[in-house]
């Protein structure tokens, strides 16, 4: 897969595109009992505190996008300070690699865990959630990590449930913190296909695609679905 793509896909339209030639090859499921980290995991340890602070102050909540994939319990990967998680349905759960983020969420009365704690807890049941959300996380992971992350957590979404993948456009990408590579519509579709998801729609939020060159909060959004059982 190329390390960077610049897709010119239209916004706010149904997505019927077939997987591109760059679609990641199928890989074995993530080993049971382990889970990939999320959020700013790719940063050196001594830089994560400042990077996390910058990420959380520039990352908007995505409650409206979550509502687009229907009501129900959401599993949010890379929940950060819980702004979006707080707007999700009761019973929703957040996962973040940073224990400080998890503690912050819990102080707000939210259910949040590190990856290993989630796997050891009562929420880690196949099909237990109605939707999965990961926002502004995938651009900080390499291709193998993205594929591992989706394969690890998609099974916790019920058949027919929704999956929402959100990444930064140009201005947000430049603002960091230190993304691994630009993750646009083309790469999002490829990762969704690798995870066995059906792509329902891609669109630019909150403004049309051209605004992403100057607006840090403009994002790529992919709405996918777990195949019905």
Order of alpha helices (4+ residues) and beta strands (2+ residues): beta-alpha-alpha-beta-beta-alpha-beta-alpha-beta-alpha-beta-alpha-alpha-beta-beta
